[in-house]
Amino acid sequence: MTVITSTAYSRDLGDELRRLRETCTDLGGRAMAIRLGWDPSKMSTIEHGKARATEIDLVQFLTACGKDADYFEEFRRRYAKAFDEYIVQVPDNTRTMALAEATAKTITSYDPRSVPGLSQTPEYADALYRLGGFIAEERIPTIVQFRIERQAILRRHDRPTCLFYVHELALRQQVGNDQIMEDQCAKLLFGAPEIRIVPAHVVVPSSGCVLWEYEKAYPVAFGETDLAKVFVQDPGAIARTRLLFNHLDEVALDAEQSRSKLAEYVSPPREEFDGRGPRLA
């Protein structure tokens, strides 16, 4: 066992080991450690993703959970890079992202093209996925439901502190019909996270990113495309991410100005509802 800096993916690994212990055995963490001949502290660090288990450790653990050699090989392959500073996952893998998001103390994000997922309405999310064309239609309801369920973290008593930068061009981009867009802007206006609008004339050459910060773990920067999810814990990359958000703080409208701007999109002049062209405030 090697103690090392944890990552979003290593904490996912640890959480999966804990889940296997709880569902495949009747043992608590200490009892499992005793059965394996481990110190209880070793069990704790491995299940919290704070230590890299050896192959022998994993074989012993998974065998105690009733798993066979084929399961071990697949598990080892899946989590082989769990402690890397740069981790790339396929879009369908949502577990690491959901866990990283749910355990963060602060979440700061910037999206130049759409409303952040944690602030989307179901109708907006559905229309957005249908516009993309890269997800099979029958899968869209399930994906939308997962996105909406993620928003439960914002209703917790210990919810993370959130700051979402949204480019005004994302508000002007028609996703669904006019009612969907107006309802979406109303959710931004009256929702819990603080929203800062980047004015339409401001050019920010960034594809967007998220910064998750934790009480007892290193920050994680996250980026997403149609092809991959990228988790980064490299200190240099984290520093560059902070520079982006410092710049956005300078060019974005302040909180009150952002609310005023959103109000324009919630209650636009009636002639804008003729269905022609972009919805301009």
N, C-alpha and C positions, 0 to 999 in steps of 0.2 A: 504494500500500500504506500503510495506517495502522496503526501500532503501538498496541495498546490492551490493557486488562486482559482476559485470557482468561476464558472461561466453560466450564461443562461441555459446552455445545452447540458452542462454537467449537473445543474440543479434539476433539469428535466430527467436526466438519467437517475439521479438519486430518488426523485419522487416516484419514478417507475419501479425502482427496486422496493421502495416502501410499499407501494400498491401491491406488488406481487407477494410480498411477505404477508400483508394483511388479508389478501384474498385467497392465497394458496396454502396458508398455514394458520394455525390458531395461536401463533407465538407473537408476543410483544417483542420490541427491539432488543431488550436485555436478554430475554429468554432465547431469542434467535442467536445472539452473540455467544451465549453459553453453549448452545448446541454446536456451533461452528468452532468453538475454542478460541473465539476472539475476545479482546477487551471490549466492553460496551461502548467505550469512546470511539473505537474503530467503526462500529456499526453506525453510530451517530454521524460521524464525518462522511462516511460513504453515502448514507441515505440523504444527507443534505448536499451532496455534490461537492464537498470540500476536499475530497481525496480521490485519487485515481486508483481504483481497485485493480489488483493484478489479475491475470487470466485465471490463476488458481483460486483467487478470492471469488471471482464470478462463477466459476464452475461449482465451487462449494455452495455458494448462495443459491444459485438457480437449481442445483440438484436438491437442496433442502426444500425448494418450492415445487418439487416434482417435475421439473423441466428436463427434457432430453438433450442429446448432443446437437441435434438439428436446431432446436430453439436457441441453444447457447451460441452457435455459429451466427445465426441471424441477429441475435441481440448484440453480439460483439461487433458485427459489421455495422449495425445501425448506429452504435454509439462510439465508434472507433475514434472520431475526432471531437468528442464531447468537450475536451479541455483546450481546443485550439482557440486562438484569439480571433480568427476569422472563420465563421461557420456558414456554409451555404446549404439551404434546404429547398426541396421542391415545394411549390405553392400549396399542395394538398396537405403538407405537414403543418398543422396549426397548433399542436400541443405545446411546443416550446414557446411560441409567441404568446399564447394565452397565459401560460404559467409566468413568463417574464413580466407580462403586463400586470397580472393580478397581484404580484408580490412587490411591485415598485412603490416607492414612497412619493416620487414625483415623476410626471410624464410630460415631456415637452415635445411638440411635434410641429412639422410644417408640411403642408400639402399644397402644391401649386395647381392641381388639376381637379380635385374633388374635395368634398367635405370629409373630415377625419372619420374613420370607421366607428369610433366610440361616440360620435355625435350624429350618426346617420339615422334617419327614420327607416322603418322597414320598406316603405314604398320607394324611397330614394335608393336604398341599397339594391332592391330588386331591379329597378330601372337601370341602375348603373351596370350591374352584371349583364343585363340583357343587351346593353349597348356595346359591351366589350366584345361579345361574340366568341370568346375563347373558353367558355364553360358550357357544358351540355345543359340544355334547358331543364331537363328533369332534375338536375342537381342544384339548380339555383335556389329553390325554397329552403333546402337544408343548409346551404351556405349562408343565406340571409339570416336564418334562425340562429345559427352559431354567432354571427356578427352581432345580432341584437342581444343574445345572452351574455356576450362579453361586457355589455354596458352595465351589467349588474354591479361591477366594481365601483361605479360612480354613485351607487345608492347605499353603499356600506357606511357605517358610522365612522370607520377608519379609512375612508376612500383616499386614494392618492391625490396629491395636489397637481392639477392639470393646467397646462397653458397650451392652447392650440392656435398656431398661426395659420390663417387661411387666406390664400390669394383671392382677390376680388374676382379675377377671371373665372375661378371655380364657381362663384355664385352666378355669373353670367352665362355659364355653360348650361344649356337646357338638358336636364336629366329627367325624363318623364314629362308629364304635362305641367301646366302652370300651377295647378293646385299642389302638386307634389313639391315643386320648387318653393312655393310660398310656405308650405308646412315645414319644409326642411329649414328654411331660414328662420322661421319662428322658433324651432327647436334650438337653433344656435343662439338666438336672442334670449330665450328664457331658460336655457339649460344650465346645469351646474358648472361645467368647465369654463374657464375664462377664455374668451375668443378675442384674438387680435387680427384685424383685417389688414392685409397688405394691399394698398391702393392699386387699381388697375394699371396705372401708368408706371409703376415701379417694376423694374426688371430685376429678378433674382435668379441667376443662372444655377438653379439647384433643382434636382428631381424630387426633393423632399426627403425627410427622414424623421425618426423618432429617437428621443433620448430617454431611456429609463434609468432612474437613479434609485439606489437602495440604501437602507440604513446600515447594513453590515456586509455589503458586497460592492464590487466595483461597478461603475456605470456600464451600460450596454447601449450602443447605437444600433439602430435597426433600419434597414432599407428594404423595399419590396418592389418587384416588377411582376409582369405577367409570367415570367419564367422561373423566378427564384425569390426566396427570402434570405436576407443576409444579416447575420448577427456579428457585431464587431466589438471587441473589448480591448483592442490595441490602444495604448495611451495616446499615441499621436493622432489616431482617428477620432478619439473622444475629444481631444483638444480642438481639432478642426470643426467638429460638430458644434462645440460651444461657440466657436468664432461665428458660425452661421447664425446661431440663435442670438448672439450679441448684435450682429448686423440687423437681423429682423427686428429686434427691439428698437433699433434706431429708426428704421424706415416704416414700420407698421403704425397704423393709427393706435392711439391709446385705447384703454378699455371703454371709456365713455364715447369716444368718437366711433369706435367699432360698433357699439350698440346702436348709435344713430344711423350708421351706414346699413346695418342689418335691418333696421326698422324701415328703411327705404325699400328693401326687397320684400318685406312682409306686407307692406301696404303701398304698392306702386300705383301710378295713375291707371284708371280702368282701361284706357286705350291701348295699354301694353298687353292686354289679354286677347289680342286678335290672332295669336298663334303664329305670327310672322316674325322671323328673325329673332335675335337674342333678346333677353329681358334686360334692358338697360335701366339702371336707376337714374 
